[in-house]
Amino acid sequence: MFLTPDQLAARNKRSLWIALGLAAFVVLIFSTTFLRMQRNLAERTAQQQVVAERAR
């Protein structure tokens, strides 16, 4: 099956938008995970400081 130039252009455009959407999703998931890890690290550090102060 051969595609016309218009069909090829449409397929390439569609593929590009799918790739951009996928990349945006990956960035969103990475950012969310990174920010949650930072928040958990800050909470753990604060909790360790409280425990250290109580131990004094």
FIVEXBA-387987 format. One record per atom (N, C-alpha, C): x, y, z. Coordinates in Angstrom, 3 decimals. Example, Ala and Ser with C-alpha at 12.3 -4.5 7.8 and 13.67 -1.06 7.14 Angstrom:
! FIVEXBA-387987
<atom><u>13.190</u><v>-5.690</v><w>7.800</w></atom>
<atom><u>12.300</u><v>-4.500</v><w>7.800</w></atom>
<atom><u>13.200</u><v>-3.300</v><w>7.800</w></atom>
<atom><u>12.850</u><v>-2.250</v><w>7.080</w></atom>
<atom><u>13.670</u><v>-1.060</v><w>7.140</w></atom>
<atom><u>12.900</u><v>0.030</v><w>7.870</w></atom>
This chain:
! FIVEXBA-387987
<atom><u>0.840</u><v>-1.180</v><w>0.000</w></atom>
<atom><u>0.000</u><v>0.000</v><w>0.000</w></atom>
<atom><u>0.884</u><v>1.241</v><w>0.000</w></atom>
<atom><u>0.648</u><v>2.093</v><w>-0.947</w></atom>
<atom><u>1.415</u><v>3.328</v><w>-1.054</w></atom>
<atom><u>0.552</u><v>4.503</v><w>-0.606</w></atom>
<atom><u>1.170</u><v>5.401</v><w>0.141</w></atom>
<atom><u>0.455</u><v>6.579</v><w>0.619</w></atom>
<atom><u>0.770</u><v>7.768</v><w>-0.271</w></atom>
<atom><u>-0.201</u><v>8.616</v><w>-0.404</w></atom>
<atom><u>0.014</u><v>9.840</v><w>-1.175</w></atom>
<atom><u>0.875</u><v>10.790</v><w>-0.344</w></atom>
<atom><u>1.487</u><v>11.776</v><w>-0.985</w></atom>
<atom><u>2.292</u><v>12.744</v><w>-0.232</w></atom>
<atom><u>1.494</u><v>13.457</v><w>0.865</w></atom>
<atom><u>0.216</u><v>13.728</v><w>0.602</w></atom>
<atom><u>-0.620</u><v>14.365</v><w>1.629</w></atom>
<atom><u>-0.822</u><v>13.437</v><w>2.827</w></atom>
<atom><u>-1.020</u><v>12.162</v><w>2.538</w></atom>
<atom><u>-1.206</u><v>11.195</v><w>3.621</w></atom>
<atom><u>0.080</u><v>11.030</v><w>4.429</w></atom>
<atom><u>1.212</u><v>11.014</v><w>3.742</w></atom>
<atom><u>2.497</u><v>10.921</v><w>4.437</w></atom>
<atom><u>2.731</u><v>12.141</v><w>5.321</w></atom>
<atom><u>2.419</u><v>13.316</v><w>4.806</w></atom>
<atom><u>2.592</u><v>14.539</v><w>5.588</w></atom>
<atom><u>1.683</u><v>14.520</v><w>6.812</w></atom>
<atom><u>0.454</u><v>14.064</v><w>6.638</w></atom>
<atom><u>-0.486</u><v>13.988</v><w>7.762</w></atom>
<atom><u>0.005</u><v>12.982</v><w>8.801</w></atom>
<atom><u>0.525</u><v>11.855</v><w>8.337</w></atom>
<atom><u>1.034</u><v>10.844</v><w>9.272</w></atom>
<atom><u>2.241</u><v>11.374</v><w>10.032</w></atom>
<atom><u>3.137</u><v>12.058</v><w>9.334</w></atom>
<atom><u>4.314</u><v>12.616</v><w>9.997</w></atom>
<atom><u>3.924</u><v>13.672</v><w>11.028</w></atom>
<atom><u>2.962</u><v>14.503</v><w>10.672</w></atom>
<atom><u>2.493</u><v>15.536</v><w>11.602</w></atom>
<atom><u>1.852</u><v>14.894</v><w>12.833</w></atom>
<atom><u>1.045</u><v>13.879</v><w>12.607</w></atom>
<atom><u>0.387</u><v>13.167</v><w>13.706</w></atom>
<atom><u>1.433</u><v>12.493</v><w>14.601</w></atom>
<atom><u>2.424</u><v>11.881</v><w>13.994</w></atom>
<atom><u>3.486</u><v>11.226</v><w>14.761</w></atom>
<atom><u>4.268</u><v>12.232</v><w>15.596</w></atom>
<atom><u>4.512</u><v>13.400</v><w>15.033</w></atom>
<atom><u>5.227</u><v>14.442</v><w>15.767</w></atom>
<atom><u>4.437</u><v>14.870</v><w>16.996</w></atom>
<atom><u>3.143</u><v>15.096</v><w>16.848</w></atom>
<atom><u>2.307</u><v>15.513</v><w>17.984</w></atom>
<atom><u>2.205</u><v>14.425</v><w>19.041</w></atom>
<atom><u>2.160</u><v>13.173</v><w>18.609</w></atom>
<atom><u>2.148</u><v>12.066</v><w>19.571</w></atom>
<atom><u>3.463</u><v>12.039</v><w>20.341</w></atom>
<atom><u>4.578</u><v>12.213</v><w>19.638</w></atom>
<atom><u>5.888</u><v>12.226</v><w>20.294</w></atom>
<atom><u>6.002</u><v>13.389</v><w>21.274</w></atom>
<atom><u>5.525</u><v>14.562</v><w>20.882</w></atom>
<atom><u>5.571</u><v>15.719</v><w>21.781</w></atom>
<atom><u>4.688</u><v>15.504</v><w>23.007</w></atom>
<atom><u>3.525</u><v>14.921</v><w>22.809</w></atom>
<atom><u>2.639</u><v>14.616</v><w>23.932</w></atom>
<atom><u>3.268</u><v>13.616</v><w>24.887</w></atom>
<atom><u>3.909</u><v>12.609</v><w>24.340</w></atom>
<atom><u>4.580</u><v>11.612</v><w>25.165</w></atom>
<atom><u>5.737</u><v>12.237</v><w>25.939</w></atom>
<atom><u>6.517</u><v>13.075</v><w>25.281</w></atom>
<atom><u>7.631</u><v>13.752</v><w>25.955</w></atom>
<atom><u>7.114</u><v>14.658</v><w>27.075</w></atom>
<atom><u>6.028</u><v>15.368</v><w>26.828</w></atom>
<atom><u>5.445</u><v>16.230</v><w>27.863</w></atom>
<atom><u>4.969</u><v>15.395</v><w>29.046</w></atom>
<atom><u>4.380</u><v>14.245</v><w>28.779</w></atom>
<atom><u>3.927</u><v>13.360</v><w>29.851</w></atom>
<atom><u>5.108</u><v>12.862</v><w>30.684</w></atom>
<atom><u>6.195</u><v>12.486</v><w>30.027</w></atom>
<atom><u>7.388</u><v>12.018</v><w>30.733</w></atom>
<atom><u>7.951</u><v>13.131</v><w>31.606</w></atom>
<atom><u>8.016</u><v>14.351</v><w>31.082</w></atom>
<atom><u>8.512</u><v>15.487</v><w>31.864</w></atom>
<atom><u>7.599</u><v>15.739</v><w>33.059</w></atom>
<atom><u>6.301</u><v>15.646</v><w>32.868</w></atom>
<atom><u>5.349</u><v>15.846</v><w>33.961</w></atom>
<atom><u>5.550</u><v>14.808</v><w>35.064</w></atom>
<atom><u>5.664</u><v>13.555</v><w>34.699</w></atom>
<atom><u>5.864</u><v>12.490</v><w>35.683</w></atom>
<atom><u>7.199</u><v>12.670</v><w>36.396</w></atom>
<atom><u>8.266</u><v>12.977</v><w>35.657</w></atom>
<atom><u>9.579</u><v>13.186</v><w>36.264</w></atom>
<atom><u>9.545</u><v>14.352</v><w>37.237</w></atom>
<atom><u>8.938</u><v>15.463</v><w>36.830</w></atom>
<atom><u>8.871</u><v>16.651</v><w>37.688</w></atom>
<atom><u>8.091</u><v>16.361</v><w>38.960</w></atom>
<atom><u>6.961</u><v>15.701</v><w>38.816</w></atom>
<atom><u>6.143</u><v>15.366</v><w>39.982</w></atom>
<atom><u>6.914</u><v>14.476</v><w>40.947</w></atom>
<atom><u>7.569</u><v>13.469</v><w>40.419</w></atom>
<atom><u>8.345</u><v>12.561</v><w>41.261</w></atom>
<atom><u>9.480</u><v>13.297</v><w>41.948</w></atom>
<atom><u>10.190</u><v>14.122</v><w>41.215</w></atom>
<atom><u>11.320</u><v>14.865</v><w>41.774</w></atom>
<atom><u>10.865</u><v>15.797</v><w>42.891</w></atom>
<atom><u>9.776</u><v>16.525</v><w>42.665</w></atom>
<atom><u>9.285</u><v>17.453</v><w>43.682</w></atom>
<atom><u>8.791</u><v>16.716</v><w>44.921</w></atom>
<atom><u>8.148</u><v>15.588</v><w>44.741</w></atom>
<atom><u>7.694</u><v>14.807</v><w>45.899</w></atom>
<atom><u>8.876</u><v>14.266</v><w>46.681</w></atom>
<atom><u>9.926</u><v>13.840</v><w>45.987</w></atom>
<atom><u>11.120</u><v>13.351</v><w>46.678</w></atom>
<atom><u>11.777</u><v>14.469</v><w>47.471</w></atom>
<atom><u>11.841</u><v>15.665</v><w>46.908</w></atom>
<atom><u>12.411</u><v>16.807</v><w>47.628</w></atom>
<atom><u>11.606</u><v>17.109</v><w>48.880</w></atom>
<atom><u>10.282</u><v>17.110</v><w>48.766</w></atom>
<atom><u>9.421</u><v>17.395</v><w>49.910</w></atom>
<atom><u>9.616</u><v>16.344</v><w>50.997</w></atom>
<atom><u>9.691</u><v>15.077</v><w>50.613</w></atom>
<atom><u>9.897</u><v>14.008</v><w>51.587</w></atom>
<atom><u>11.255</u><v>14.133</v><w>52.261</w></atom>
<atom><u>12.270</u><v>14.521</v><w>51.517</w></atom>
<atom><u>13.600</u><v>14.710</v><w>52.091</w></atom>
<atom><u>13.590</u><v>15.844</v><w>53.103</w></atom>
<atom><u>12.908</u><v>16.942</v><w>52.782</w></atom>
<atom><u>12.822</u><v>18.076</v><w>53.703</w></atom>
<atom><u>12.080</u><v>17.676</v><w>54.978</w></atom>
<atom><u>11.005</u><v>16.923</v><w>54.837</w></atom>
<atom><u>10.253</u><v>16.470</v><w>56.011</w></atom>
<atom><u>11.090</u><v>15.534</v><w>56.870</w></atom>
<atom><u>11.832</u><v>14.649</v><w>56.235</w></atom>
<atom><u>12.672</u><v>13.715</v><w>56.985</w></atom>
<atom><u>13.778</u><v>14.455</v><w>57.720</w></atom>
<atom><u>14.378</u><v>15.443</v><w>57.077</w></atom>
<atom><u>15.428</u><v>16.236</v><w>57.718</w></atom>
<atom><u>14.874</u><v>16.976</v><w>58.927</w></atom>
<atom><u>13.700</u><v>17.563</v><w>58.783</w></atom>
<atom><u>13.076</u><v>18.276</v><w>59.898</w></atom>
<atom><u>12.757</u><v>17.309</v><w>61.034</w></atom>
<atom><u>12.285</u><v>16.139</v><w>60.704</w></atom>
<atom><u>11.955</u><v>15.152</v><w>61.727</w></atom>
<atom><u>13.222</u><v>14.684</v><w>62.444</w></atom>
<atom><u>14.310</u><v>14.500</v><w>61.722</w></atom>
<atom><u>15.567</u><v>14.087</v><w>62.342</w></atom>
<atom><u>16.097</u><v>15.168</v><w>63.272</w></atom>
<atom><u>15.907</u><v>16.428</v><w>62.922</w></atom>
<atom><u>16.338</u><v>17.521</v><w>63.793</w></atom>
<atom><u>15.537</u><v>17.522</v><w>65.085</w></atom>
<atom><u>14.241</u><v>17.272</v><w>65.003</w></atom>
<atom><u>13.396</u><v>17.222</v><w>66.205</w></atom>
<atom><u>13.843</u><v>16.074</v><w>67.099</w></atom>
<atom><u>14.113</u><v>14.932</v><w>66.528</w></atom>
<atom><u>14.563</u><v>13.772</v><w>67.301</w></atom>
<atom><u>15.911</u><v>14.066</v><w>67.945</w></atom>
<atom><u>16.811</u><v>14.715</v><w>67.218</w></atom>
<atom><u>18.130</u><v>15.048</v><w>67.762</w></atom>
<atom><u>18.007</u><v>16.041</v><w>68.914</w></atom>
<atom><u>17.099</u><v>17.002</v><w>68.809</w></atom>
<atom><u>16.907</u><v>17.975</v><w>69.886</w></atom>
<atom><u>16.323</u><v>17.308</v><w>71.125</w></atom>
<atom><u>15.451</u><v>16.356</v><w>70.945</w></atom>
<atom><u>14.862</u><v>15.640</v><w>72.084</w></atom>
<atom><u>15.901</u><v>14.767</v><w>72.781</w></atom>
<atom><u>16.870</u><v>14.280</v><w>72.024</w></atom>
<atom><u>17.892</u><v>13.398</v><w>72.588</w></atom>
<atom><u>18.887</u><v>14.165</v><w>73.450</w></atom>
<atom><u>18.941</u><v>15.466</v><w>73.321</w></atom>
<atom><u>19.911</u><v>16.263</v><w>74.086</w></atom>
<atom><u>19.546</u><v>16.341</v><w>75.503</w></atom>
